[in-house]
Amino acid sequence: MNEPARKMDYKRPDLSGAPDIVEIKKLVTHYGEREILHGIDLSVREGEIMVIMGGSGSGKSTLLNTLLGLLHPTSGEVRILGENLHGVSDVERTRLRQKMGVAFQGGALFSSMNVLENIMLPLREHTKLDANTMRIMARLKMQVVSLDGFEALMPAELSGGMIKRAAFARAIVMDPRILFCDEPSAGLDPVVASAIDDLILTLRDAMGMSIVVVTHELESAFKIADRICVLDKGNILMVGTTEEVRGCDNERIQNLLNRRTEEKVLDPDEYLRNLTAAND
Amino acid sequence: MSEASERTLPTRIAERLDQVGRKAVAAVAEVGLGAALLGQSVFWMFLGRSRAQPVRIKATFERCMEVGIQALPIITMMSVTIGMMLAIQGIYTLRVFGAEEQVTVGIGFSVVREFGPLITGIIVAGRTGSSLAARIGTMRISQEIDALTVMGINPVRFIVAPALIAMVVMVPALTFWADLVMLAGAGWYVSVALGMSMAAYTDRIVEIVSVGDLMHGLSKSVLFSVLITLVGVINGANVTGGAEGVGKMTTRSVVLAISAIIVTDMVFAFITTR
């Protein structure tokens, strides 16, 4: 793999007057008969990195899938760039999706295509550019994610970090206005995870993208976030800057930040007593 | 007393009926999904270009190679064997009546109307239907299908339509090839066993088998190709639970496709011979 992105000092931009690029209003989503999200309200400003954080089962993935249009909400709405994602026609939704990029947790690269073909795919499907131009554009994005020189490799030949980088390159190849990232640094060693965080910051600063990141990696979340949304059991506990979240006195948020479990820890003596009683 | 044995008979009957009902609803839903996939595939085939989203020619060509050209060795080998087997059994049976010479009638009709399309369908179901289910299943669990959707690329246009076109084109072509090879294999055995020249055998087959018989077999193969594709796609799309789920659905896809082919074959034969 090439040298990871150069260590840089990133400044949090002033986004107080920035317009909302994603608006979520009273969003309720079910999986079968189970309600997962219980009326969520959230907005993402243009040019900001919004990190959605929460423990397992908090509804992060459901919220992301609803934002991507992979799940249909039971009620409420998701407006992206001012348009109701779930209310527009298929043609308009396809057009809207061309302004969105998604980097999936496992990369979701097409195993039958090499890295360059994977990255070129959105260009090939949505533009009428000639093959050479598409190749140049794809290679430029590969440089952005420090993956140049690996065009001909198949996804099975890439390391975890390279897969994530290739997924980022594919997600940004159409120069989207919004980038969604699902657990971008999960499963990576700390150095590569940090390089991915730097990449996300570079994308915001260099390309002016609004970025929504779903993660449970605390270090990563506090490094990249302009604002953090803490989800718990399908509800938003708080939305605020990293300092506001750190300073918040909500017990559940503090438990999440300090990695304290709320579940009852089994006492070994009690376990033995219960086991003996059950056998009697 | 265990909980199961405490359940009353009416409760158990109600539970069983509930299970049957759920399975029936799931089966109807799968048929509905199949119809929707077919409809969408046809839509993208004919209207994709006008919407600037044509079905990919390169992918269709690759699927054609996979379904057709790469299946030629196994189809050829099986067809020669089955042709010879038909000749052996036919001569053995007709010997009872002293009518071995008439074996060509049985061979001609059974190969072109029945065995050619059936054997080709079964081989393609085992080979291509299973690989289609496995490919789509793997794409589903690795979020490749989600990736297509969020990129604004319709998965039916991207994955199903090329596979369907390749199957509809290549399965009848393979069937025609299987017919020829089966007839040749049977002819070789007939010429050895009965001393009939290949020219005489060929003349007799051409005399007996009409274009209608050939079309009967080829139309069935078109139906089989659609069935194999839809069964493979539906099972692949319903994969859950990782690699084990892919394995289960691939097996289910082959079993269902072969069953569907045999039932359709019977219904088709019943309707067209009345």
Interface residues (C-beta under 8 A of the other chain):
Chain A: L68 G69 L70 V91 R93 T94 R95 R97 Q98 M100 V102 F104 Q105 G106 A108 L109 F110 S111 L121 P122 E125 H126 F180
Chain B: R51 Q53 T138 M139 S142 Q143 E144 D146 A147 T149 V150 M151 G152 I153 N154
